[in-house]
Amino acid sequence: EFGKIEENKDPALFEKNLLSIKPNDLVTICYTSGTTGIPKGAMLTHQNFQAMLDNCVKIFSKYLKPEAETDLLYLPFSHIIGRAEAFATHVFGWKGCFAENLEALPQALVEIRPTVLFSVPRIFEKSWRKISDRIEHSTKLQKKIFYSALESGKKYLHNQASLTEKMNYLFCKRVFFQKIIKNFGGNLKVVLCGGAPLSAEIANVFQVLGLTILEGYGLTETCGPVTLNSLEKNKIGTVGKPLHDVSLKTTQDGEILVQSKSVFNGYYKMPTETTETLKEGWFYTGDIGFIDNDGFLHVTDRKKDIIVTSGGKNIAPQKIENLLKAKTFICHFIVHGDNRNYLTALVTLNRDIITKYAIDNKILFSDYTELIKNPKIHTAIQKEVDEVNAVLASFERIKKFTLLPRDFSIANGELTPSLKIKRRAIEKRYKAELDRMYETLDSTIK
């Protein structure tokens, strides 16, 4: 009603407003996720978004056709990926479909059969756990065929497979793996993943199954992606190469710096933080990483998350956490050890999988809290931790861990809307549990 009144006063108001817009005008204030502190409002302009979208057009227009693609949106629009995805729908001419919520995503994928999907790693981590759990509870023959085909597939994709391995993989891909991919609609051309690091092991598995996941890197302050892998140039374990107008470099301590027209104008009502972040034409991301000899960016951790032990060792927790997140029983694995003499972890489990494991192994329990206290469950998790410890340097190994009775959640302030962990909030909430792991020094800990 107010709109009608204004329109009657000045019928040309909308058009005048539209024509008055300049590239450097503010279009939105998008808040950072707050994983390392208080969320900050990034002031983003029309030019910022246009630059980011122009960069994406240069990569994807060759294999995404206007009006021929369907995008399934499920990420929150408070998050920069969701915001960028919504704008991309108009730029590329896709049909945009919306999942009602995160829980409805699996059903929506089957119903909509999208060709484009923007996602976060958590979706693929959960999917792989469901697949591996189903395989673990299949017959010995089925299990042997599946894992043999996976190994053959990895060799095939690296042109290292023998003729027998090639035939084995291609047969299983057609007969078995396609059924798995149909759970994602079976029609995906482009799957973009960002917001947090994706385990290289999980990315490799999905590529073998027939779903290529393209990782990218960007921040709220850059309107989303500044680097992306593409279908032609995809290097698993990296976040891709810089986009068209993006320049990257790293400081002496490894911090990633970005220069692009997509970089924001500053933080809303936070001049000090803006000055600390935007220096001499470069945006200081707060992320640590390096550019390899092929020009692909590797992001190792957040600068604020780097653990410095009491012995002076610098440790990137995400590297360890990503290795553990690929394990069957583990849901979240939070490494701790800043100013401590060894590393510990807070662990949440895949409840359905560990409960089924307990039933199959005749482990008695009355409720879930009692179950995770059972020594047999602790032994099962210790085995997975030991497998990862075996490939880590001695100072990176996890000496102790605590199993938590519930998973982390958005509602409890432990996860962001894009399912990234809020490390500081978790450490504060479970301070007593963390301190307890350092009260007595085991004789095995050096």
Number of C-alpha atoms within 10 A of each C-alpha: 6 7 8 10 10 12 13 11 10 11 12 10 12 12 9 11 9 9 8 9 12 11 12 12 14 16 15 14 18 22 19 21 25 17 19 17 13 10 12 21 19 25 23 26 22 16 19 25 25 18 20 25 21 16 20 20 16 11 17 14 11 8 10 18 12 15 11 11 19 21 23 23 24 21 23 14 15 15 20 25 25 19 19 19 22 16 14 21 19 12 15 19 15 20 17 17 15 14 17 11 12 12 10 12 18 15 14 23 21 15 12 17 19 25 22 21 21 20 22 21 22 20 14 18 19 15 17 19 21 16 12 17 18 12 16 13 13 12 10 11 8 13 16 13 15 19 13 15 25 24 16 23 28 19 17 19 13 8 10 13 18 12 10 9 20 18 16 19 27 16 13 19 21 12 10 15 21 15 14 17 17 14 16 23 19 18 18 21 16 21 17 18 25 22 24 20 25 26 21 16 13 23 22 20 17 20 16 22 23 18 22 21 27 23 29 25 24 20 19 25 25 26 27 26 26 28 24 27 25 19 16 7 12 18 19 21 18 25 26 25 25 22 20 17 14 19 14 19 17 17 12 7 9 17 19 24 22 22 18 20 18 27 29 23 18 22 22 16 12 12 11 10 13 18 13 10 18 19 11 7 11 17 23 18 19 17 19 22 21 20 19 11 7 9 11 22 26 19 22 18 20 18 18 12 21 19 20 16 19 13 11 12 15 14 20 18 21 21 17 21 18 19 21 23 22 21 19 22 23 21 20 22 24 21 25 21 21 18 14 15 17 23 23 23 21 19 21 20 22 17 17 12 17 21 20 14 17 18 11 10 10 9 15 11 15 7 9 13 13 11 19 22 15 14 11 14 19 15 11 13 20 16 12 17 21 14 13 17 19 10 12 14 8 11 17 22 18 21 19 17 22 18 20 17 16 13 14 19 15 14 9 10 13 21 20 18 17 22 19 20 24 20 18 14 18 17 17 10 11 12 11 10 16 20 11 10 17 16 8 8 10 11 6 6 9 10
